[in-house]
Amino acid sequence: MPDPRHAAHRGVDLPAEDINSEAWNVYGRRQLARAYTPSVPDQISWTPWEDVGPGVGILGDIAGRRVLDIGSGAGHHAVHLAQGHGAHVTGIELSPTQHQRAVSAHGHIENVEFAQGDVAEYLTDAEPFDAAYAIGTLAFIDPHRALPALYEGLRPGAPLVLSLLHTDLHGHGPSTRPAPREQMILLRDDPPLATQMWVLAPQLWEALLTQYGFRVEAIDLLHHPDKNVPVIQQLIRARRLTRRPARISSRPRTTEPPTPHAAVGVGTILLGEQGLLLGRHRRGTLELPGGTVEAGESFEATAVRELAEETGLIAELGDVQLLGTLVDHVEGVPRITVGAIVHAWRGEPATQPDESVGDWAWHPLDRLPNGLFVCSAQILTAWRPDLPIDHTPAHFTPFTPASPHQQRRTVLREREHGPNS
């Protein structure tokens, strides 16, 4: 059988887990050459930094319980749980050299055993464990392979605690796709080792854990003590369910406000007998009625509200037809604009007090003025691609029209309860 390392030198792509296995083998070999063994800690640390995050208590009462250490490395965490908390710990480690380090240093410790092999394969024949944890290691295994094995390898109700990378030294945050990416193992005196890691967003880890029969109880982001260092670890606390759920569960959003990173607005087309309604902004551009979506509002409700505030015209939610979304970027900020058409309204357009757009007027489609606001121009060409309007490009995704029954239900619900219901 050919050596996969030679295949790598020939330019053959290796599977992600084979790359990781080789990298950790090299890492263990270097540490063995140094005769380096980390000391057994006084308390478990879920991050590479001391005094950051909770202690071992999040595993529950593990005295006398069988605990699985996934990717146990040099074995020092397993020894701490056995000696300090009375657990019976099994450390499973894929890398032979890492396994050798653990056995050489701690093979004689009571209530600790070290196994070498793949965790998913190991769990197929092992007696189910009472708890399991992985400190920075589960991200090196395909979650679609590891999580089903952990479900089968844990008792119902058993806790599973995972410490995982969220943001790396370069400020590169997690992915929203369940695919690996290159990350480096950094060593003080040796060249870095390339690995393939599943660095996934917390909500994606939660979705995967839920899919494979776990209930996620908490996800915490743990920051480096030095605020100038961008590295962030995520700590996930989950529990193995009695049986896999028939339906996917959900958890509420955190109360912590998200970092603003996008602007969302609605632009509205009104086409009357005299042409298209446009107003002049105080900066001089001509634009459609519209504005920013407020919290709890539907796009239709935004169109109706902004139309009344800016022009004095009154429309009903059922008179609004959404066209689709336009996405572009301005100085790195995503700008999301939803185009809409209002098919019926009451009143005459007029400049409103304290509004930035006024001087409303109707313009024939074949004689549109110069100086259109770029968002309005993008909406108009998404609506009528034949209009001769130049503007910066944007990605347009049309909405699929709702059925009349769905439209009526939405309109009635918002009339009765308001857009926040």
N, C-alpha and C positions, 0 to 999 in steps of 0.2 A: 504494500500500500504506500503511495507516495507521501512524503512528508508535506503537510500543508504549508509549512514555512517556505519550502522551496517553490511551491505553487505561487505563493505571494511574490517571491522574487521574480517569477516569470510573468508577473502582471495579471495573474488569475485572481478574480475577486473572491475573497473568502467570506463566508457567512459572518454576520456580526458577532455571534457568540464564539466562533472559533478565533476571531481576532482578539476578543477579550480574554479568552483562555490563555492564548500565547502571551499576551501582555502581562497578565498576572503571574504567569510562570517566570517570565524574565524578572519581574519585580521581586518575587520571592527569592530567586537565585541571587540577585544583587544583595538582598538583605541577609541571606545566609552567608555570603562572602564577607559581609561586614560583621557577622556574628551579632547582629542587632536584634534584640527582643524588647518590645515595649513592656514597661512595667504594668502590673495589674493595677487598675485604677481604684481609687477609694470610692468612686461613684460612677455609674455609667454615664457616658456623654453621647448624646445623639448627634453631635456635630463635631467637626475637627477642633472646635474651640471650647475651652473649659468654661464652666459656669454659664452656659447658654442652653436654655431649654429645661424641661422637667427631668426628674430623676427616674429611677427604675419603677416607681409607684404606678406609672401608667400601664405596666404589665399586670397589675393586680397582685394578689397574694400568690407568689410562686413558690413558697416554701413547700418542699416535698413534691412539687409538680415537675412534669417533663416539659422542658423548654427547648425550642429549636433555634439555634443561632445560624442564620442563613449567610453564607460567605464569611465564615468565622475567622479567616485570616490567621494572625499569629495567636489567636485563642485567648487573649487577655480579658475580653469582655465576658466570655463564657466562664472563665475562672472566677471573676468577680461575682457573677450571679450565684455560682455554686458555693463559694466560701462566704460571701457576705449576706446571701439571702436564702440559702438552703435549697436552691433549685437543683434538679437533676438535668444537666445541660448537655445537649448534643450539638457539636459544631460541625456543620457540613460545609466542605470547601472543595471547589472544583480544581484549583491549582495544586499539583503535587508538591511544588516547592513551598507554597504557603502552608499546606498541610504538614509538611516536614518541619517547618518552623514551630507550629503549634505542638506537635507530638514531642519534639526535642525539648521544648521548654516546660510543657505542662502535662505530658502524657501520664505522669504519676499522680496527678491530682484526683482526689476522691470526688465522685459524683460528676465527673466531666469525661466525656468521650469525644473523640474526633474521628469523623468519617471523611473519606476523600471520594468525591464523585459529583455528579450532577444532581442538584436538589430535586428536580422533577422526577428523575429516575429513582432516586433514593426513597422518596415518599411513597412510591407505588407499593413497597413491601414493608414500610415501617409502621409500627403501632402509632395511631394518631397522637399528636402532641397536645398539651394543655395550653400552650402559648408559643408564639414565634415572633422573631424580630429580625430586622436586617438593617444594619447601619451603613448606609451608602452603597449597598451591594446589589439590591434587587434591580437597580437600573441597568445592570449589565446582562440581564436575562430578558428575553422576549416575554412581556406580561401575558400574552395569549397562551404561553406555555407554562409560565410559573404560577399564575394565579389559580387555574383549575387544579394544579397539583397541590397547592397549599390548601385549597378547599377540602380536597380529599384527605390531606394529611393532618388536619386539625380537628379537634373535637367540636361539636356544636357549642357555640358560645365562647370559644377560645379567642383571646385577643391576638391581633396581628398589628405590630408597630413597625412602620417603615420610615427610615430617614433617607431622603432623596434629594438630589441636586435640583435646585429651582433656577438659579441665575449664576453664571460662572464668572471667573475673574475678568472676563472681557465685557461683562454686562449683558451677555447673550442670555435672554430669558427662555422659558420653556416653550415647547412646541404644543400645538393643538392637534397634531396628528400622531397616531401611535406608531412612529417610526424612529429608528435610532439615528444618531448623528455623531460625528467625530468629536471626542473630548480627550484631553491629554491628562495622563497621570504625571504629575510634576514631582521630580526627585531633586533633592538639594544639590548633589554632586554628579548626577548622571543625566544623560539626555532624556527628555520626556518620552513617554510611551503613548502611542496612539491607541485609543479604544473606540468602540461604538456603544453609545449610551442612549437609553430611552429616557431623555430629559423631557418629561411631559408636564403639562399644566395641571394644577391641582384638580380642576373640574374633570379633566380627562382621566386622571388616576381614579377619581371617585366613580366615574362612569364604568371604568373597567372593573374595579372592585365590586361594584354593585352587580354588574353583568355576571360575575363569577361567584356570587353567593355570599358577599360580605356586606355588612352595614357599616358605613363610614360614620364615625362618631365625632371626629374633629380633624381639622387640617390647620396646622399652625406654620407660619413662615418665620424662620429663625434667622436673624441678621448677624453679620460679622460684628464683633465688638467695636472694631474701627469703622466708623460710619463712612469713611472714604473708600472702603473696600466694597465692591458691588456684590460679592458672593452672598447668596441666600440659599438656605436649606429649607426644605419643607418636611414637616413631621406629620405623618398620617397615622391616626388611630382608628382601627377598624375591628370588627368582630365577625366571626364566622357564624352565619345563620344556620338554623336547623335544616332548612332546605332552601334551595335557590328560589328566589321570588318569581312568581308568575308574571308580575308587573315590575317595571323599573321604578324605583323610588326617586324622590328628589329632596333636596334640602334647601332651606331659604338662603338668600344672599346674606353675606355679612353686612352688619350695620355700618362698617367702615366705608366711607365714600370712595369710589374708584378714582384713580388719577385721570383727569380730563385728557382725552386724546383724540376727540373727533367733534365736529360740528354737524348738527343735523337740522335741516330746514325743509320747508315746503314752499314751492312756487306754484302759483295758480293761474291758469289760462281762462280768460273770459272772452269769448268771441261773440260780439253782437252784430247788429245790422250795419253799424258804422265801422266795424273792424275789431281790432284787438285792443284790450285795455292795458295801457302802460302809464306809469307814474314816473316823476323825476325825483331822484334822490337829491338830498342837499349837496352831495358831492358832484352832482351833475349827470350821473348815469341814468339811463331809462331802464325800468324794470317792471316785472310782473308783481302783482300783489303777493305777499307771502312773508314768511319769517321763521323764527326758530321754534322747534317743537318743545313744548313745556312738559314737565314731569307729569306722567299719567295721561297724556293726551294721545289720541289716535291721530294719524296723519289727516284724516278727514276733518276731525275737530280743529286741528291747527289751521287748515285751510279756511274753514268757516269763521273762526275767531279772528285770524289776521285780516281777512277780507273786511269784516265789520270794523275792526280797529283802524285800518289804514284808509278805507274808502267810504265807510258808512253803508255799504251794500249788505243786504241780509240774504243769506242762503241757508238751506237745510242740509243736514248730513247726507240725505239721500240724493241730493243734487250734485254731489262730488264724486267724480270718477278718478281714481288713481292710475297714473300711467306707468310708473316704475321708478327705479332709483338710478341716480347718476352719482358716480364716485370719482373724485379727483383729489389731488393733494395740493395744499398751499403751504409752503415752508415746512414740509414734513407733517402737517396736520391733515388727516383724512377729512374731506368735506363730502358729506352725504346729502344730496338734494333729491327730494321726492317731487316729481312733477304731477300736477293734478289739473283736471278740467272741471269747471263749475258750469253746469248746463242751464241753470235757472237761478234768478236772483230778483230781489225787490229793491227799488230805490234808484237814485242817480249817484254816480261816484263824485266825491267831493273831498278836498283837502281836509284832514282832521287835525285838531289841535295836538301839539306835542309829538306828532309823527314825523319821521325822517324822510318819508316819501309823500309827495303830494302832486298838485297840478295834473290830476288824472285826465287822460284824454284817449279817444278811440283812434286807432291807426289802421288803415287798410292793409291787408296782408301783402299786397303787391307794392306797397310804398312804406315799408317799415323804416324808421329813422336809424341813423348811425348812433353809436355810443351805447349799445345795449349792455347791461350788466351781464357778465359772463355766465352766471348761473341761469339767468333768464334765457340767454341765447342757447345754452345747452338744452334746456327744457323744450324750447320751441323747435329745435331741430330733431329732438327725440320724438316730438309729436308729429311734425311735418318735415321729414328729411329733405324735401325738395326746396325748403326755404333757403335763399342765398345768404346765409349768415356765417361769418367766420368767427371762430372761438377756439380756445384751447380744448384739447380732447378730454373726454370723460368716458368712463365705462358705464353703459346704460344696460340695465336689466329690467325688461318689462314685467309688470305684474300680470298674472293670470286672472282674468275677470272672475269674480265670485258669481255663483248662481244667484238668480233673483231671490230665492228663499234665504240664502246666506246674507245677502245684502239687507233684506228686510229685517232679519233677526238682529243684525248689528245696529241698524238705525234705531229700531225700537228699544234695544237695550240702552243705548246712549241717551235717547230721549227720556227714558224713565229714570235712569240711575246716574247719568253723567258719564264722562269718559273715564273716570277713575274706577268704575265698578268692574 
